[in-house]
Structure formats: structure tokens, C-alpha cells
Amino acid sequence: MAKNHPEKKISPVNSGLSVAIWLNTVTTDDGPRRFRTITVAPKRYRDRNTGEWKDSGSYTPSDLPALVFALQKAIEFCYSSPLPGQKDEPGAEAPAKQPEDEVPY
């Protein structure tokens, strides 16, 4: 099975954390639809006793600037890069058509 790779990965140097942008495709009645999702990977660290790499479920206050930086870069990428095959403005997905009598959310 082929491994799925992120469309873009943002990993501030020596921060131990990363943000990945994934390109997804779903099949709808109107044909394939592409969209992006973003994951924030857990902070990675090396266990001093075993030497193994592990994931942390939390961040320290000093991690927050790197996390904010990575998230800002993810926002910039998503809003400046059109989806493959997209003809609208970069980063703007075409709005879904709503029935005339339905109020959009």
C-alpha cells in the first residue's frame, strides 16, 4: 500500500513539532471534490533513558511561538495556493450551491 504524503509540511527548526497540509479527494454526486485538511503533529522528543523517539501530548509555553508560526504558514499556503483544477481565486473554494429556499449556514 502506497503511503500518503502531505501536500506541504511545516516544521520550525528544532521545535519538535510540525503542521501538515493534506490534499483530500471525495467522490460526490457532482464528481470528485478536493479539499484540504491540516494536522498538528504531537511534539516529538527523545526519551533520555531509552533513546527512543516519543510523542508528547502537550506543549510548553516556549513551544507556542513555533506552533503559531507553523499555523500561520499553513494559513498562507491554503489561501494562496489554489486546489488542483480550481479556477476561482487562489485559496477560495467554490461555494456549494444551496437550494433557493435553504438558508446557508
N, C-alpha and C positions, 0 to 999 in steps of 0.2 A: 504494500500500500504506500503510495506516494505521500510524503509529509507536506502538509500545507504550510507555506511560509507567509509571514506578514507582508503586506504591501510596503510598509515602512516601519522601521523600528527606531525609537529614540531612546538612547541610553546615555545620560550625562556621565562623563568620565569619572571613574572611581566612586560613583554613588551607590552602586549595588542594586539599583532599581532600573526598570525600563517600562516604556509605554509602547505598545504595538498597535498599528492600524491594520485592520483586516478588511480585505475586499470579499464580500459575500454575494452570492447569486441565489435567488429563489425563483422557482417557476410559478407563474401566476396564470390566470385565465387570459391575460393580455400578453403573455410571453414572459421571457426572463426579466427579472428586475434585479439591479445591482444596488448595493448599499454598503456602507462602511460601519464597522464596529471598532471600538477601542478597548483594549485591555490594559490594566495596570498590573504588571507582574510584581509579585512579592519581592521585597528586598532580599538579596542573596548575601550570605556570609559564610565564611569558612569556620567550622567548629574547631576551636583551639585544641580540644582533646583528641578528636578523631581525624581531623584534617579533611573531613567531608564537607561538601557544599550543602547548605540547607537554606530553606526559605523561612523568612520571618513574617509573622502575621501583623507586624506593627512597624511604625516609622518613628524616628526620633524628631524632635523639633528641628534639628540641624539637617534632616533629610528633606524637609518641606520645600526649601528653595529649588532643589534639584527636581522634585516632583512637579512643582508649579511650572518650572521651565519646560520640562518634558511635555506636560499637558498643553502649554501654550503653543509649543511647536506642533503638536498633534492638531490643535485647532487650526493653525495656519495652513498646514498641509491639507486638511479636509476642505477648508473653504477656498483654497487657491488651486486645487487640483480637480479638474472635472473627472467624473466617473468615466471609465472606458465606454465609448459610444454615446456619451452625453453631449447634447448640442446646446444646452442652455448655458447660462453664465457659470463660470468655474465655481464649484463648491455648492451650487444651489441645485437641489434635486427638484425635478418637475413635480408640482403639486398633484396629488391624486385627485381625479375627477370626483366630485361629490354630486349626488343626485340633487336636482333643483330644490326639492323640498327639505333636504337634510342640512342642518346647521353644522358647519365644520367645527371641530374641537378647538 
